[in-house]
Amino acid sequence: MTHQIRLTVNGEAVAREVEPRLTLADFLRETLDLTGTHLGCEHGVCGACTVVVDGRSVRGCLMFAVQADETSVVTVEGLAALCPQRGDAVRRGEQQLSVLQDAFRQHHALQCGFCTSGLLTTAHALLAETPDPTPDQVRLAISGNLCRCTGYIPIVEAILDAARRLRE
Amino acid sequence: MSLPAASAEHASAGTGAGAHTTAQIGRSLPRLEDARFLTGRATFVDDLKRPGLLHATVVRSPHAHARILGIDASRARALPGVVAVYTWPDIAPIAQTIPIRLGPLPGFEKYLQYPLASDRVRHVGEPVALIVADTRHAAEDALDLVDIDYLTEPAVTTVHQAEAGEALIHPESGSNIASRYTVARGEPALAFAQAAYTRRETFRCHRQAASPMETRGLLAEFDRESGVLRVWGAAKVAFFNRRWLARVFSMVEASIELIEVDVGGSFGVRGELYPEDFLVPFAAMALGRPVKWIEDRRENLLATNHSREIDCVLEIACEADGRIVGLRGRVLADLGAYVRTNGGVVPAKAAQFMPGPYRIPNCEFEVLALITNKTPVGTYRGPGRYEANFFRERLIDLAAIDLGVDAVSIRRINLIGADEMPFDCGQLCPYEPAIEFDTGDFPMAFERALHATDYVALAARNGLGADGRLHGVGLACFVESSGAGPAETGRIKVRADGGIDLFTGCSTMGQGHETVMAQIAADVFSLPVETFTLHHGSTTLVEYGYGTYHSRAVVMGGSALHLAAGKLIAQAGAWYAQRHGLEPSMVAYRGGEFFHDGRLGSLATVAQAAQAGDATARDAIEATATFETKKRTYTYGTHVAQIALDPETAQIEVLRFLAVEDIGRAVNPLLVHGQAIGAAVQGIGATFLDELIYDPQGQLLTGTLADYLLPTATDYPNVEAITLEIHRSRLNPLGVKGAGEGGIVATGAALANAVAAALASTPGYAGVTLTELPLSPERMAALLRQARHSAQRDTQTPAGPAHRGARG
């Protein structure tokens, strides 16, 4: 048995037939081939699969695709193109980076890059809601995203720096 | 507290080779590789799809120790979508045991693992069958449909049970002691007999998982037409794994390609040869279709190498002034159910690094590598060092208290100085020759750490603080090896468009080698880093590579590319010389161009000539060099931890943590700082949170990330690192030493010493001795209760020295 869902993904209208047990993360990765969303634990702890659903950060592994019916989803692939900071976006080679993405690069806030998508989407949702966060607010906001490489300190610096640049 | 800034200090004069002024090495460049990760365009192995792709899952033992009486896979095979189920008889005709890559010890050959269990399972998570299906869903559904008849046997879950040998895990071996040896230097028996003071303690370090964020995964495809087997998902040691696969599948190495795509962290565990590295290609070859297997997190915690678990009895001998004259002990390492690729590295390195950065003339260590019914152990960032540093540094603090000297002076008088380099360490590892520390000034890094933290003032405030918490500051010194040989190959090729491709046999799991290697090449060619593209890891790139482990990629791989770059410039210069009838020495090279009485042409011009069919030009624009060394580079440093312990909740806050390390020369200080901070937080988390806990039946109780706790962004915000660039290595042309592991190796030691200092300095809590990791909330709560009980007892009866071993 499948269900018809209609949603917006990174600004594009999408309609698909999905099995009820298909998670949103698998739908994005397997059905839509948006493999920037990563699966680190598939039990809701690591946060690598975080995507933005109707403006809020959501675990892609804990939500079924059918639950995303009639929502608007933003994944890491859509951050640079779709986010309000588009006007400030900077180009790195062929790829356009958002202010937040560029701040991650400047602060060396990623090493292996596997958790990075989830941290960017989480931070994106935070900054949309709280444009001027304190360091503690940033730490709390990303405390559901595990990173094994960086020790988080440069990630916190990058998000605070991006917030500063976006406010200016 | 303000957040730390990246800090690197340069020596006023490098002591090593290659001390020329450079433009790119030493720059804190943001990484060239970042954009693809930031935009979601990186390619991890699970992102790959192939036409006709099948999906594999692994049926794993639910028992720690059991005999397999029978397997019936008929229900699984009947499930729609299931293509094949493989069990032992299917692989038996060709299966070989997982090989020992490093750390071979006598006896280990009796404890090796086949890719699938035959008649006995020895740990929860051991592979018993492989299911292949059209979809991942079908493959997972079928896991429950393989009926296995198990007869359980008693599980061995501690080294003490293992040593006692009441239940044998590999009955035909006759023992659970896989190997046993003793190493020594000096005259330990005499030193201990004559010492003014000795003290013996029993320590324990807990079992940990490296837990890279990306779990393991493989995609194998066999092209029957060409006979080529391609396996995507390689990491760490692709060339070694290929050689083994070629032997098992009776193929030539050239017919097997191990392809490295983006890798989400390793920390030592990912990319070793595991059972799945045989099973997935096996299925792909048997079925003639591509097969993908992606480990889930529970499997990762159950089946990927564990590490660290060591029990240790350690005894120190000192003169009355604190000079350490002897160190001896017994290392009991829990290797888990099988000896796998890392052999005895963990216990052997624990013993070899037990004396640490001190001159300790007389040492003796007995090492027992023990088999238990737990997940096999391999290397994890700083293998054996994290453990040994904890044992030794804790014992030094205990000895200092006994001797009435402070934690600073006992270290100051024992650390090896610059005038003692190279320092002969003797042969403390049975499968390696004697080693020597190459360069360094251990007291210098120690003093730097004391100064940066104002340690003496902090230590004066050890004890009960105004906030009602127990405050303590702890020190730990270390020395860390890096740059494992024997060789690494670099190949460089100039493109007709002027870009330059770099090829290395080293692999990358997030360290930033694409940027670092470009910086190294940029300096030789005097060209911008953007000129260079690094291709890494895959077996198709260079003839033979050794991969990435033991903080070796920049030392070995960077040196190979450095040599290849010089060779290529000479070749291209000679090409111009020949064309113009000059001696090669008459052609000068600057910034990609060649000169003799004016400009002759560029590197790109040679590449264009090659493209146009000039065979001599083709030879000139490509160079391969191999850097060989048998000696390792040694970094060293000091960690300082400042903590506050709440006696009511047993919660510990890390007020400040500083890691100081001299790595000789930082190619990219921004990235080196990232390594140091990241490693430190990983180690701090491991000291307080990470613990793989087994019950007496051998069931892993921490099989999810909700139970196996990794540090989060709110846990340890006050971590700093100072990277020193004082003593370059003399063993490679760049003067570099490894930078990946020094941040983690003394974390447990420094934190334990800080907590112990807090307890020892607070009335009512001084009567306990901290000798075990982790410093988990429950262990701390128990220790605090024990301290209060012992304080009550002491007020009732006259107190005596509880732990004195002082003599004379």
Interface residues (C-beta under 8 A of the other chain):
Chain A: E19 R21 R29 D33 L34 T35 G36 T37 H38 L39 G40 C41 E42 H43 V45 C46 A48 T75 V76 E77 L79 A80 R92 G93 Q95 Q96 L97 Q101 F104 R105 Q106 H108 L110 Q111 C112 G113 F114 C115 T116 S117 L120 P135 V138 R139 L140 I142 S143 G144 N145 L146 C147 R148 C149 T150 G151 Y152 I153 P154 I155 V156 E157
Chain B: L3 P4 P30 R31 D34 A35 R36 F37 L38 T39 G40 R41 A42 T43 F44 D46 D47 K49 H137 A210 S211 P212 M213 E214 T215 D262 V263 G264 G265 F267 D296 R297 M509 G510 Q511 G512 L670 L671 H673 G674 I677 G678 A679 A680 V681 Q682 T704 L705 A706 L710 P711 T712 A713 T714 Y716 P717 V719
